Amino acid sequence: MLYEILDLYASHDRCLHDPLAIMAITDPQIIEFEERWVDIETGGQFSSGQSIADYRQSNDRFNVKVAIKLNHTLFIKRLIEILSSD
């Protein structure tokens, strides 16, 4: 079953979104975060339904932590450890 799930990931975009989202919570030291203001554009002026992050340094209002960098080697190592454990 695990092979089928990982094969499905590999056949589409090769990004392990779900395992990465879980590891962001359970093992956050593998990801570098920055605080940013993020809003959802709902008016259709820029892109309907898209998340828009404000990266201006002058903005001192933050509502989320945005993942900006991943330690790929550590992520894969931890994922293999998890998958191979009993």
CORHUGI-V642915 format. One line per field, one symbol per residue. phi: phi as a letter, one per 30 degrees, with the letter a starting at -180 (. if undefined). A space follows every 50 residues. Layout:
BEGIN
phi: ???
END
This chain:
BEGIN
phi: .dedddddeddcbiccedddddddcdbdddbccbdbcbbcdcdidcadid dccccddddccbbbccdcacdeddddedddeddcdd
END
